[in-house]
Amino acid sequence: MALRQIRKDNDINITNVHELYIHGIQDMRTGCQKTFDGVEALRDGATDPDIRQMTEGGLNSMRQAMDMFDEILGRHGAEKVETGNKALKSLGEEASEWVSGDYANAALKDLAIIEKTRNIAAYPDAGFEAFANQADALGYDEDAKALRGQYGPSMSREERDKKMAEVEQRLLQEAI
């Protein structure tokens, strides 16, 4: 099913928690789409193999999230519509700009990539928690389970953040 542009930024009319939940899922789905190119640019611009691996893992998580959003929307008979999602669109565009910047050395560029990767990762973390809580309240157990397991078995949020911090510290030592 192709995305249809049926919502404008100021065309939000939410009357209950179910509608808020569905709109949030649609909005996060749009955000993933609008950020994907930027995360690919981060991956491609990284020289550090750990950062390349982490950003590739992020892209895989985004693909899985998109599939999950499609399943959730399908379960509720909701359309895959494109929303405004200016925040993730801006983060994706900014990521592409940062990668194309002029850096004195590879460690500085990789540190910039980590910084931007953290920004992009933080946004959906908060959204997934809110959506899972809404799904719980609405009795959408299958949705809540999927939303809480969105990182897959390979790496939890805590493991991802720890790995990113370790790589960041190593690169800071190289850059200083």
Protein Blocks (a to p, Z undefined) as FASTA:
>chain_A
ZZddfbdfklcccfbfklmmmmmmmmmmmmmmmmmmmmmmmmmmpmblklmmmmmmmmmm
mmmmmmmmmmmmmmnopacdddfklmlmmmmmmmmmmmmpccfbfklmmmmmmmmmmmmm
mmmmmmmmmmmmmmmmnopaklmmmmmmmnojmbcfklmmmmmmmmmmmmmmmmZZ
